Amino acid sequence: MSRLIDDYIRSEDERARADQIDELAARFAERAARHDREGSFPFDNFADLREAGYLKLTVPKQYGGDGLSLYELVLLQERLACGDGSTALAVGWHIGQILHLRTSRKWPEPMFADLCRSVVKDGTMINTFASEAGTGSPSRGGKPETVAVPSEGGWRITGRKTFSTLSPILDRFVVTAYIPGEDCTGEFLVRRTDKVSLIETWDTLGMRATGSHDVVLDDVFVSEEMRITGKGEDDGGGWLLHIPACYMGIAVAARDYALSFARSYRPNTLEAPIASLPSVRHAIGEMEIELRTARSLLYASADRWDREKDARPSLKPVLGLAKYVATNNAIRVVDLAMRIVGGGSLSRHAPLERYYRDVRAGLHNPPMDNAVIQTLAGAALAETAL
Ligand SMILES: Cc1cc2nc3c(=O)[nH]c(=O)nc-3n(C[C@H](O)[C@H](O)[C@H](O)COP(=O)(O)OP(=O)(O)OC[C@H]3O[C@@H](n4cnc5c(N)ncnc54)[C@H](O)[C@@H]3O)c2cc1C
């Protein structure tokens, strides 16, 4: 009988990649508790990801990558998160943003080509540091307090970024900064120099091994061409589905743990394992409803985004809905899994309590619930106004 996680595999190729990622996920699962406890960045996992070619999955084929589709990205990210949510979320920003740059053509081509070649050759990774203490989530459109001012041949940037996932490992990253002379926000590709410092602030409830520390830029010089001026095409933000894929993966891992527990745990008051109890079977059925609903939405949206290239900007409500349902259902699945396992689910020697903490972070990744609800309301009103 096929496993739930395999439901959306469509081809031999996808099967082969999925098997490869399952091996990585199993290895990462063994290291996850330690990195979570220490809040340490999993450099070992990233060395393995690089070795396995994971970092170049979404790089266009013309630059030596695999040119993966969004659907395939979701498929692999979900499986990776079954092993370690932190690693999956962190690498998801990288492979997601490469996909985004590939489809939006937001960067000048030579700049993008240079990044891609470096990903393939050196295992370079990328992320965008947009969040700041004073602006709240950048998805709400706040003006950065980080400032970029013109300087001979380029720009000087000063400010402090929060939630900077992957910061311990990146040698370059994108920052958003306010440009006072133009009264607008710009994006800049910044190299790590001695003017950039990492302040190890990331000590959180969940996703503790994502290295999402603060990054301080102290009058950092970037040359003129490092300002990303291209507007590119609106791709609807499909790449952000790496986020719900991650939280679904954690939920699947929690469900599998609870199922295995329910099949094997037989207290001496019972003739059979607790999986025979109507109340436990009810909770299992509820987990299936949450998971199957969310996964069908997630994969259907990824597939639509891949196929309906011209309609991508209009898919925003659909993509937001997939994220909303996946992250909220994932929280419910982990909760149900813990109810099935009982008091043992609280043990720090079992993974459920980590899943419980990690899955909670999904609420604070974009798009946030209230934004999704507003987008859906706006789309509904616009449609009926026609
Ligand atoms: C694990 C993790 C990894 C992350 N990685 C990155 C990363 O790599 N790069 C990056 O840039 N960011 C990253 N983030 C940050 C993320 O994108 C958000 O900026 C951050 O979580 C803060 O969002 P918020 O909604 O809590 O903040 P706020 O926007 O400050 O919201 C806080 C509260 O105020 C309300 N609120 C505030 N303003 C408004 C408004 N205008 N309208 C309606 N409600 C409002 C919200 O509803 C919420 O209740 C990461 C976050 C997490 C949890």
Ligand as a Chemical Component Dictionary entry (heavy atoms), coordinates in Angstrom:
data_LIG
# 
_chem_comp.id                   LIG 
_chem_comp.type                 NON-POLYMER 
_chem_comp.pdbx_formal_charge   0 
_chem_comp.three_letter_code    LIG 
# 
loop_
_chem_comp_atom.comp_id 
_chem_comp_atom.atom_id 
_chem_comp_atom.alt_atom_id 
_chem_comp_atom.type_symbol 
_chem_comp_atom.charge 
_chem_comp_atom.model_Cartn_x 
_chem_comp_atom.model_Cartn_y 
_chem_comp_atom.model_Cartn_z 
_chem_comp_atom.pdbx_ordinal 
LIG C1  C1  C 0 11.290 30.956 11.293 1  
LIG C2  C2  C 0 11.246 32.300 10.636 2  
LIG C3  C3  C 0 12.118 32.593 9.611  3  
LIG C4  C4  C 0 12.110 33.862 8.999  4  
LIG N1  N1  N 0 13.013 34.145 8.007  5  
LIG C5  C5  C 0 13.042 35.388 7.455  6  
LIG C6  C6  C 0 14.015 35.744 6.459  7  
LIG O1  O1  O 0 14.842 34.931 6.061  8  
LIG N2  N2  N 0 14.030 37.012 5.973  9  
LIG C7  C7  C 0 13.144 37.956 6.417  10 
LIG O2  O2  O 0 13.197 39.089 5.945  11 
LIG N3  N3  N 0 12.207 37.641 7.355  12 
LIG C8  C8  C 0 12.143 36.396 7.874  13 
LIG N4  N4  N 0 11.202 36.102 8.846  14 
LIG C9  C9  C 0 10.389 37.194 9.385  15 
LIG C10 C10 C 0 8.953  37.202 8.932  16 
LIG O3  O3  O 0 8.853  37.349 7.530  17 
LIG C11 C11 C 0 8.250  38.339 9.675  18 
LIG O4  O4  O 0 8.849  39.554 9.362  19 
LIG C12 C12 C 0 8.270  38.168 11.177 20 
LIG O5  O5  O 0 7.826  36.889 11.526 21 
LIG C13 C13 C 0 7.422  39.218 11.862 22 
LIG O6  O6  O 0 6.121  39.105 11.367 23 
LIG P1  P1  P 0 4.870  39.531 12.265 24 
LIG O7  O7  O 0 3.664  39.370 11.440 25 
LIG O8  O8  O 0 4.894  38.860 13.575 26 
LIG O9  O9  O 0 5.266  41.042 12.591 27 
LIG P2  P2  P 0 4.400  42.325 12.622 28 
LIG O10 O10 O 0 4.133  42.768 11.219 29 
LIG O11 O11 O 0 5.108  43.271 13.511 30 
LIG O12 O12 O 0 3.057  41.862 13.290 31 
LIG C14 C14 C 0 2.909  41.713 14.709 32 
LIG C15 C15 C 0 1.432  41.827 15.051 33 
LIG O13 O13 O 0 0.945  43.108 14.670 34 
LIG C16 C16 C 0 -0.073 42.992 13.688 35 
LIG N5  N5  N 0 0.223  43.999 12.627 36 
LIG C17 C17 C 0 1.342  44.748 12.520 37 
LIG N6  N6  N 0 1.243  45.574 11.474 38 
LIG C18 C18 C 0 0.071  45.344 10.904 39 
LIG C19 C19 C 0 -0.588 45.900 9.770  40 
LIG N7  N7  N 0 -0.058 46.874 9.054  41 
LIG N8  N8  N 0 -1.785 45.378 9.437  42 
LIG C20 C20 C 0 -2.336 44.370 10.165 43 
LIG N9  N9  N 0 -1.760 43.818 11.259 44 
LIG C21 C21 C 0 -0.570 44.314 11.626 45 
LIG C22 C22 C 0 0.029  41.592 13.131 46 
LIG O14 O14 O 0 -1.217 41.093 12.692 47 
LIG C23 C23 C 0 0.553  40.818 14.337 48 
LIG O15 O15 O 0 -0.535 40.491 15.151 49 
LIG C24 C24 C 0 11.188 34.825 9.441  50 
LIG C25 C25 C 0 10.271 34.512 10.457 51 
LIG C26 C26 C 0 10.292 33.282 11.057 52 
LIG C27 C27 C 0 9.300  32.973 12.154 53 
# 
loop_
_chem_comp_bond.comp_id 
_chem_comp_bond.atom_id_1 
_chem_comp_bond.atom_id_2 
_chem_comp_bond.value_order 
_chem_comp_bond.pdbx_ordinal 
LIG C1  C2  SING 1  
LIG C2  C3  SING 2  
LIG C2  C26 DOUB 3  
LIG C3  C4  DOUB 4  
LIG C4  N1  SING 5  
LIG C4  C24 SING 6  
LIG N1  C5  DOUB 7  
LIG C5  C6  SING 8  
LIG C5  C8  SING 9  
LIG C6  O1  DOUB 10 
LIG C6  N2  SING 11 
LIG N2  C7  SING 12 
LIG C7  O2  DOUB 13 
LIG C7  N3  SING 14 
LIG N3  C8  DOUB 15 
LIG C8  N4  SING 16 
LIG N4  C9  SING 17 
LIG N4  C24 SING 18 
LIG C9  C10 SING 19 
LIG C10 O3  SING 20 
LIG C10 C11 SING 21 
LIG C11 O4  SING 22 
LIG C11 C12 SING 23 
LIG C12 O5  SING 24 
LIG C12 C13 SING 25 
LIG C13 O6  SING 26 
LIG O6  P1  SING 27 
LIG P1  O7  DOUB 28 
LIG P1  O8  SING 29 
LIG P1  O9  SING 30 
LIG O9  P2  SING 31 
LIG P2  O10 DOUB 32 
LIG P2  O11 SING 33 
LIG P2  O12 SING 34 
LIG O12 C14 SING 35 
LIG C14 C15 SING 36 
LIG C15 O13 SING 37 
LIG C15 C23 SING 38 
LIG O13 C16 SING 39 
LIG C16 N5  SING 40 
LIG C16 C22 SING 41 
LIG N5  C17 SING 42 
LIG N5  C21 SING 43 
LIG C17 N6  DOUB 44 
LIG N6  C18 SING 45 
LIG C18 C19 SING 46 
LIG C18 C21 DOUB 47 
LIG C19 N7  SING 48 
LIG C19 N8  DOUB 49 
LIG N8  C20 SING 50 
LIG C20 N9  DOUB 51 
LIG N9  C21 SING 52 
LIG C22 O14 SING 53 
LIG C22 C23 SING 54 
LIG C23 O15 SING 55 
LIG C24 C25 DOUB 56 
LIG C25 C26 SING 57 
LIG C26 C27 SING 58 
# 
